[in-house]
Amino acid sequence: MPLTLHPSTLPAVLSPVLTPFKADGNPDAQKLLKQCKWLESNGVGQAVFGTNSEANSMSAPQKMSTLTALVEGGLNPAHMMPGTGATSIDATVNMTRHAVNLKCAGVLMLPPFYYKDVTDDGLFAYFSEVIQKVGSDALQVYIYNIPPVTKINLSLSLLERLTKEYPKTVVGMKDSSGDWAYTESVIKLLAPTGFRVYAGSEVFLMRTLRAGGVGCISATANVNPHAIADLAAQWRESNADERQAGLDKVRSVFAKYQMIAGMKTAVAHFSNDSEWLRVRPPLMQLNSEQQAQLISELKQINFSMPGL
């Protein structure tokens, strides 16, 4: 196993937590707090304001005030990795500094994703300026690689350069490339220095752990937290591959639908709270037929969300 030069309080599994919205489009901090506490009780940390949180449909002030409410509401910041990346350095610095001040264990930072075909030098300059402007020894940055959405590829040489320049600050990444060869190459190159690689889906959980990564930050940890966290804790057991197949089966049901709307449908159903169905444009709720079909498919595999 790799040396861990950056001890972390973050768990092996985190969820990019779905954001409940009020009728006026603002995040519902109290409903979100309840959801985060349910995830915590199932062994899953909270990567609030991730892709599945509809983070880029919210403003920086909305995210910052919501984060304050979560921590003040009793959520443990040692298990939190809020998303703070934005296209503007100013917004990224403000959100990142806020997360550090609230003692969050790390931040998940997207690259600036509006301009395409940017150079490694340009990406390095962005992360470097953010880190220097935040100016805190407590800052722990996890780079968020999601090229299917950003259309930006984070090269191994860029990651290596960042970790060499900021070895105590750039401490890990979430890789949602879906490209196992890339994930594995990052682990081989950087995990020996203590760099913590999280897969972007539990589909890659066993492969990531076996290769020397630390776990996953996964959409479906929103709805299937206990089973995913349980496998991460017991991945060396003889039945691990069988359990991995069980996780994959659940994910495959949700993958047939727009993922965020589908998971919100499940939360609304199992919590008996239709307000959870709301998504922010341009996303749309599943229509009533899709909702019924999804719930029917979940019942067929005996899926439930106990304690919600």
Buried (B, 14 or more C-beta within 10 A) or exposed (E): EBEEEBEBEBBBBBBBBBBBBEEEEEBBBEBBBBBBBBBBEBBBBBBBBBBBBBBBBBEBEBBBBBBBBBBEBEBBBBBBBBBBBBBEBEBBBBBBBBBBBBEBBBBBBBBBBEEEEBEBEEBBEBBBEBBEBBEEEEBBBBBBBBBEEBEBBBEEEBBBBBBEEBBEBBBBBBBBBBBBEBBBBBBBBBBEBBBBBBBBBBBBBBBBBEBBBBBBBBBBBBBBBBBBBBBBBEBEEEEBEEBBEBBBEBBEBBBEBBBBBBBBBBBBBBBEBEBBBBBBEEBEBBEEEBBEBBBEBBEEEEBEBEEB
